[in-house]
Amino acid sequence: MRDALVFNGASNLDFQDIRANVIRIPEVVNRIREAQKIWDTVATQSLDLANFIGSEDAVFLSNIKLKSFATAVVQVGLLDRYLKNHQLPEYVVGAINGDSPMKVAMGQMTFLDLVAESPASGNVKEPALRAVGPGELPILSGVQIVEYAVFKRNPQSGEFERLATELREAERMIVELVDQMDVNKLIMVGPGNSIFGRKILDLTARDVQVLESIDLDPMLSWFWSHLKENRLAIAN
């Protein structure tokens, strides 16, 4: 059985009650505190990260860069939780630019660098609005569109190497993994399944397991107990 760990998009925390639950997870709390200490040292603007994550939807959703940064910090916390009982799978899928918890997972970036180099920190030069060349991703209002990538662990070196693909959509990359690399188990680092579309849902009919890291932890069985409507909303 071949597994792939998938880091979902930044829409996972769009609902306040989900954010309120996720900041109850100890590993997430630890990463928020660590991120706050780094932020206070390197960032050009003040931020209370815990309060921002727990804020009302209108506040949280109004700042795209902070929302992306907060999601990355939360996902690194969820990764910490997952790795306590599981090994990092052979394949990983996620964003390779901007706030990338996948890079932290692969050891290609430290958590300190994730915080210090976040576009939200004010330390990164704003991308200029310019003509887009072949193979480049467009830039909208100074925010670059997320670039997804697939990596595979090299069995000799243990390092992750990027797999070549002409695809840009994460969902299609995952389907390609299933079709070409015989991956039959997908673990989503959420919370939620915002990356899901019809193509991913169709995989379940092909005996491909699609699971959430939160659901794999019996100690987190309380997480979704009162959030069924929001869970469906995220999945759709």
C-alpha positions in Angstrom: 0.0 0.0 0.0 1.4 3.4 -1.0 0.3 6.5 0.9 0.4 10.2 0.1 0.1 13.1 2.6 -1.8 16.0 1.2 -1.7 19.5 2.6 -5.1 21.1 1.9 -5.7 24.7 0.8 -6.1 27.8 2.8 -9.9 27.6 2.9 -9.8 24.9 5.7 -10.2 27.5 8.4 -13.0 29.6 6.9 -15.4 28.7 9.7 -15.0 30.2 13.2 -16.2 27.1 15.0 -13.6 25.0 13.2 -10.9 27.5 14.1 -12.1 27.4 17.7 -11.8 23.7 17.8 -8.4 23.5 16.1 -6.8 25.8 18.6 -7.7 23.3 21.3 -5.3 20.7 19.9 -2.1 20.9 22.0 0.4 20.5 19.1 -1.4 23.3 17.3 -1.3 25.5 20.4 2.4 24.9 20.7 3.1 25.9 17.1 1.0 29.0 17.5 3.0 30.1 20.5 6.3 29.3 18.7 5.1 31.3 15.7 4.1 34.2 17.9 7.6 34.4 19.4 9.2 34.4 16.0 6.7 36.9 14.6 7.3 39.3 17.4 11.0 39.2 16.6 11.0 39.4 12.8 7.7 40.9 11.5 7.1 44.5 10.6 3.5 44.5 11.9 2.0 43.5 15.2 -0.2 40.4 15.4 -1.8 38.3 18.1 -2.0 35.1 16.1 -4.2 33.2 18.6 -6.7 36.0 18.7 -6.6 36.3 14.9 -7.4 32.6 14.4 -10.2 32.8 16.9 -11.6 36.0 15.5 -15.0 36.3 13.7 -15.2 35.2 10.1 -15.4 38.7 8.7 -12.0 39.6 10.4 -10.3 36.3 9.5 -11.3 36.2 5.9 -10.5 39.9 5.2 -6.8 39.4 5.2 -5.7 36.8 2.6 -2.0 36.8 3.6 -2.6 36.4 7.4 -5.2 33.7 6.7 -2.7 31.8 4.6 0.0 32.2 7.3 -2.4 31.1 10.1 -3.4 28.0 8.1 0.2 27.0 7.5 1.0 27.3 11.2 -2.1 25.2 12.1 -1.1 22.6 9.6 2.4 22.3 10.9 0.8 21.7 14.3 -1.5 19.0 12.9 1.6 17.5 11.2 3.3 17.3 14.6 0.3 15.5 15.9 0.1 13.1 13.0 3.9 12.2 13.2 3.6 11.2 16.8 1.9 8.0 15.7 2.7 7.7 12.0 5.6 8.0 9.6 5.8 10.5 6.9 4.4 8.8 3.7 6.4 8.1 0.6 4.6 10.9 -1.3 3.6 14.4 -0.3 1.4 16.9 -2.1 1.0 20.6 -1.3 1.9 24.2 -2.0 5.5 24.8 -3.0 5.3 28.6 -2.9 4.1 31.2 -0.3 3.3 29.6 3.1 4.3 26.0 2.6 3.9 23.6 5.6 4.8 20.8 3.1 8.4 22.2 2.9 8.6 22.0 6.7 7.4 18.4 6.5 10.0 17.5 4.0 12.8 19.2 5.9 13.4 21.7 3.1 12.4 24.7 5.4 12.6 25.3 9.1 9.5 26.5 11.0 11.4 29.7 11.8 11.9 30.3 8.1 8.3 29.6 7.4 7.3 32.4 9.8 10.1 34.8 8.9 9.6 34.4 5.1 5.9 34.4 5.1 4.4 37.0 2.7 2.3 38.1 5.7 5.4 39.1 7.8 6.2 42.1 5.6 9.8 40.8 5.1 9.1 39.5 1.6 9.2 41.9 -1.3 5.8 42.3 -2.9 5.7 40.6 -6.4 5.4 43.3 -9.0 2.5 43.2 -11.4 3.9 42.2 -14.7 3.3 40.2 -17.9 3.2 36.5 -17.3 5.6 34.4 -19.3 5.4 30.8 -20.4 5.2 28.4 -17.4 4.8 31.2 -14.9 1.9 31.6 -12.5 -0.1 34.8 -12.6 -0.1 37.4 -9.8 -3.4 38.9 -8.6 -3.3 42.1 -6.5 0.3 41.3 -5.4 -0.6 37.8 -4.3 0.8 34.9 -6.3 -1.5 32.0 -7.1 -0.6 28.9 -5.2 1.7 26.5 -7.0 1.1 22.8 -6.1 3.7 20.1 -6.4 4.2 16.4 -5.8 7.3 15.0 -4.1 8.5 11.4 -3.6 11.1 10.3 -1.0 14.3 8.9 -2.5 14.8 5.5 -0.9 18.6 5.9 -1.0 19.0 9.4 0.3 15.8 9.7 2.2 15.3 13.2 0.7 12.2 14.2 -1.1 12.5 14.9 -4.8 9.9 16.8 -6.9 8.1 14.7 -9.6 7.7 16.2 -13.0 4.2 16.9 -14.1 2.4 19.2 -16.5 -0.6 19.5 -14.2 -1.2 22.5 -12.0 -4.3 21.6 -10.0 -3.7 19.7 -6.8 -6.8 17.5 -7.4 -5.5 16.3 -10.8 -2.1 15.7 -9.4 -3.6 13.4 -6.8 -5.5 11.5 -9.4 -2.3 11.1 -11.4 -0.5 9.7 -8.3 -3.2 7.1 -8.0 -3.2 6.2 -11.7 0.6 6.2 -12.2 2.2 5.5 -8.9 -0.4 3.1 -7.4 -1.1 5.3 -4.4 -4.2 3.9 -2.7 -4.3 5.9 0.6 -4.6 9.7 0.9 -4.1 11.4 4.3 -5.4 15.0 4.3 -3.8 17.5 6.7 -6.8 19.7 7.2 -8.8 20.4 9.1 -11.4 19.4 6.5 -11.3 18.4 2.9 -11.4 21.7 1.0 -9.2 20.2 -1.8 -12.0 17.7 -2.6 -13.8 17.8 -5.9 -15.6 15.2 -8.0 -12.3 13.6 -9.1 -11.2 12.9 -5.6 -14.6 11.7 -4.5 -14.6 9.3 -7.5 -11.4 7.7 -6.2 -13.3 6.3 -3.2 -15.2 4.1 -5.6 -11.9 2.7 -6.8 -11.0 1.5 -3.3 -8.7 4.5 -2.6 -8.8 5.4 1.1 -9.3 9.2 1.7 -8.8 10.0 5.3 -8.1 13.1 7.5 -5.2 13.2 9.9 -7.7 14.4 12.6 -9.9 11.4 12.0 -7.0 9.0 12.4 -6.5 10.2 15.9 -8.9 8.6 18.4 -8.1 11.4 20.9 -9.6 13.9 18.6 -12.9 12.2 18.1 -14.6 15.3 19.6 -13.4 17.6 16.8 -16.2 17.1 14.3 -19.0 16.1 16.7 -20.9 19.4 16.4 -19.6 20.5 13.0 -21.3 18.2 10.6 -22.8 21.0 8.5 -19.5 22.8 8.2 -17.7 19.6 7.3 -20.0 19.1 4.4 -19.6 22.7 3.4 -15.8 22.3 3.3 -16.0 19.1 1.3 -18.2 20.9 -1.3 
